[in-house]
């Protein structure tokens, strides 16, 4: 069950990260996003970090409320 909670948390975190990036990068042109590798690295890592932190938070909350 913990794997299911972690997976759902990761997927939700990934979508949350995409939503945040949509708001942050709305004024950046498509050409800039495709050509600037530093933007891809920086904001790509931000999205994965949000996904991992959300998955870890989901597992922590699951353990706190169901195994305490």
N, C-alpha and C positions, 0 to 999 in steps of 0.2 A: 504494500500500500504506500510505503514511503517513496518508492520509485515513481508511482503514479502522481503523487503530490509534487515531487520534484520536477517531473516532466511537464505537468500542467503549469507550475510556477514558471518554468523556463519559457514555455510558449507564451504565456501571458506577459512575461517580462520582455520578450523579444518584440511583441506587438506594442508594448508600452514604449520601448526604445525607438521603434519606428515612428510612433506618434510624436515623440519628443523631437526626433530628428526632422520630421516634417515641419514642425513649428520653427526650429532653429534655422533650417536651411531654406526657408521659403523664398528668400531674396537672392539666393545664389543661382546663377544660370546653369543650365544643363551642361554647357561646354566646360564651365569651370569645374563642375562636379566630375565630369569624365576625364578631364586633363590633369587636374591637380591631385597628384598621388598623396600629398600630405593630408589633404582633406579626407581622402578615402581612408587612410590609415587612422587618423585621429577620430573621426566620427564613426567609423566602422568598429573600432575598439570600444568606443563609448556604448554603442548598442549592445555588443556582446557582454560588456561589464554590467550593464543594467539587467540583461537577461540572467546572468549568473547570480547576481545579488538578489534578484527577485526569486529565483529558484531556491537559493539558500534561505531566504526569509520564509518562504512557504514551508520548507522542511522544518525550520526552527519553530514556526507557529504550530505546525502539526504535532511536533514532539511536545511542545509546551501544553497544548490543550488536550491531547489524547493519551499522553503517556505520563502525565504528572500525577 
